[in-house]
Amino acid sequence: MARKYELKKRAERRGETRRRIVQAAVDLHTTVGPARTSTAAIAERAGVQRHTVYAHFADDAELYRACSQHWRAENPFPDGERWWGIPDAERRLRAALLDVYAWYERVEPAMALFRRDASLVPAHRAVVEAAAAERAAVADRLAAGFGSSKAARAAVGHALEFETWRSLCRGQGLSRSAAAELMVSLAARRRRAARSAA
C-alpha cells in the first residue's frame, strides 16, 4: 500500500512540475514572445533547473503543443454553435465577426506576439499554422452562404483574420460593430457580383 501511495505522490509532483513549466512558458510567450523565451528563462520562472524542463518535454514541439493547449483552454476561440443556427448568411457572418473581434480585443497582446514570432520559431510556427487551419475551416463554412465565388470566400477569410481586425479597429479607428458591418458588406457585394456575372 505504501508503494502505491508513494507512486501516486510522485506522479502528482511530476504533474505539478509539468504544469508549472507550461504556465511559465505561456507567461513568457505572452509577455516577451516565443522567440525571446529561452529554456533558462522558463526554468527560472517555473522554479526548476533547465534539465527538469528537458526531462518533461522531449523537444520544443512538445512544449509548444502543451503551451498552446493551455493558452487555448484559458482563451477559447468563440464557440460558433449559435452562428450555425442563424439562417441568413449576412446575419450569421455578422454574429461570427462580432464574437471573433471581441475575442481579438481580449487576446490582442498575445496574438500580436504569436504572429510576430511565427516565422522565427519552427515549433511555434506549427502551432500558429494549426490555428490558421481551424479558422480557415470556419471561413469555409461561413462563406458557403455567400455562394461558390472565390472572391466571396476570400472576403470572408479576410474578415476573420487578426490583421484585418487590427487594421480596421486599431489602425483605422473603427468600432468592432462598424468593422464587422464593413466586412459583411464586402462579402455581400462579392455574392451580388458573382450572381450578376452568372
C-alpha positions in Angstrom: 0.0 0.0 0.0 2.8 2.4 0.9 4.4 1.7 -2.5 1.2 2.7 -4.4 0.9 5.8 -2.2 4.5 6.8 -3.0 4.0 6.3 -6.7 0.8 8.3 -6.7 2.5 11.2 -4.8 5.5 11.1 -7.3 3.1 11.2 -10.2 1.3 14.2 -8.6 4.6 16.0 -8.1 5.6 15.3 -11.7 2.3 16.6 -13.0 2.5 19.8 -10.8 6.1 20.4 -12.1 4.9 20.0 -15.7 2.0 22.4 -15.1 4.5 25.0 -13.6 6.8 24.7 -16.6 3.9 25.1 -19.1 2.5 28.1 -17.1 5.9 29.7 -17.0 6.4 29.2 -20.8 2.9 30.6 -21.5 3.6 33.6 -19.3 6.8 34.4 -21.2 5.3 33.7 -24.6 2.5 36.2 -23.9 4.8 38.9 -22.5 8.1 38.8 -24.4 7.1 36.4 -27.2 8.1 32.9 -28.1 11.3 34.0 -30.0 12.6 35.8 -26.9 11.7 32.9 -24.5 14.7 30.8 -23.5 14.7 27.4 -21.7 16.7 29.0 -18.9 14.0 31.7 -18.5 11.3 29.1 -18.4 13.2 27.1 -15.8 13.8 30.1 -13.7 10.2 31.3 -13.8 9.0 27.8 -13.0 11.4 27.4 -10.1 13.2 24.4 -11.6 16.5 23.5 -13.3 16.9 23.5 -17.1 17.4 19.8 -17.1 14.0 19.4 -15.5 12.4 21.2 -18.4 14.1 18.8 -20.8 13.0 15.8 -18.6 9.4 16.8 -19.0 9.4 17.8 -22.7 11.4 15.8 -25.2 11.6 18.7 -27.6 10.4 22.2 -28.4 7.5 20.9 -30.4 6.1 19.0 -27.4 6.5 22.1 -25.1 4.8 24.4 -27.7 1.9 22.0 -28.1 1.4 21.9 -24.4 1.6 25.7 -24.2 -0.9 26.1 -27.0 -3.4 23.7 -25.3 -3.0 25.5 -22.0 -3.4 29.0 -23.6 -6.4 27.9 -25.7 -8.1 26.4 -22.7 -7.8 29.7 -20.9 -8.7 31.8 -24.0 -11.0 29.6 -26.1 -11.9 30.8 -29.6 -15.5 31.7 -29.8 -17.9 28.8 -29.9 -19.7 29.0 -33.2 -22.6 26.8 -32.4 -25.0 29.7 -32.2 -23.8 31.1 -35.5 -24.8 28.0 -37.4 -28.4 28.3 -36.2 -28.8 31.7 -38.0 -30.3 31.0 -41.4 -29.4 34.3 -43.1 -25.7 34.3 -44.3 -25.1 38.0 -43.7 -26.6 37.9 -40.1 -24.6 34.7 -39.5 -21.3 36.3 -40.6 -22.0 39.5 -38.6 -22.6 37.5 -35.4 -19.4 35.5 -36.0 -17.3 38.6 -36.7 -18.7 40.4 -33.6 -17.7 37.4 -31.5 -14.3 36.9 -33.1 -13.5 40.6 -33.0 -14.4 40.7 -29.3 -12.0 37.8 -28.8 -9.3 39.5 -30.7 -9.7 42.6 -28.4 -9.2 40.3 -25.3 -6.1 38.4 -26.7 -4.5 41.1 -28.8 -1.2 41.5 -26.9 -0.6 37.7 -27.0 -1.8 37.3 -30.6 0.5 40.1 -31.8 3.5 38.3 -30.2 2.4 35.0 -31.6 2.1 36.4 -35.1 5.3 38.3 -34.8 7.4 35.3 -33.9 5.7 32.6 -36.1 8.4 32.8 -38.7 11.2 32.8 -36.2 10.4 29.7 -34.1 9.6 26.5 -36.1 7.8 24.8 -33.2 5.7 27.9 -32.7 5.0 28.2 -36.4 3.4 24.7 -36.4 1.0 25.9 -33.6 0.1 29.1 -35.5 -0.4 27.2 -38.7 -2.8 24.7 -36.9 -4.8 27.6 -35.5 -4.9 29.2 -39.0 -6.3 25.9 -40.5 -9.1 25.9 -37.9 -10.0 29.5 -38.8 -9.9 28.5 -42.5 -12.5 25.8 -41.8 -14.7 28.3 -40.1 -14.3 30.7 -43.0 -15.2 27.9 -45.4 -18.4 27.2 -43.5 -19.4 30.9 -43.2 -18.6 31.6 -46.8 -20.8 28.8 -48.1 -23.8 31.1 -47.5 -22.3 33.6 -50.0 -22.2 31.1 -52.9 -19.3 29.4 -54.6 -17.4 32.6 -55.6 -13.7 32.5 -54.9 -13.9 36.3 -54.2 -16.7 35.8 -51.6 -14.7 33.1 -49.8 -11.6 35.4 -49.9 -13.7 38.3 -48.4 -15.0 36.1 -45.5 -11.5 34.6 -44.9 -10.0 38.1 -44.9 -12.7 39.4 -42.5 -11.8 36.7 -40.0 -8.1 37.5 -39.9 -6.5 39.1 -36.8 -4.6 41.5 -39.0 -7.9 42.7 -40.6 -9.5 43.3 -37.3 -6.3 45.1 -36.1 -6.1 47.3 -39.2 -9.8 48.3 -39.1 -10.2 48.8 -35.3 -6.7 49.8 -34.2 -5.3 51.4 -37.3 -8.4 53.0 -38.8 -10.3 53.6 -35.5 -13.5 51.7 -36.4 -15.6 50.2 -33.7 -16.0 46.5 -33.6 -19.5 46.6 -35.0 -18.5 49.1 -37.7 -15.6 46.8 -38.8 -17.9 43.8 -38.8 -20.5 45.7 -40.9 -17.9 46.7 -43.4 -16.7 43.1 -43.8 -20.2 41.8 -44.1 -21.0 44.4 -46.8 -17.8 43.3 -48.7 -18.9 39.6 -48.7 -22.4 40.6 -49.7 -21.1 42.6 -52.7 -18.9 39.7 -53.8 -22.0 37.5 -53.7 -24.1 40.0 -55.7 -21.2 40.4 -58.2 -21.0 36.6 -58.7 -24.8 36.4 -59.3 -24.7 39.2 -61.8 -21.9 37.5 -63.7 -23.7 34.2 -63.8 
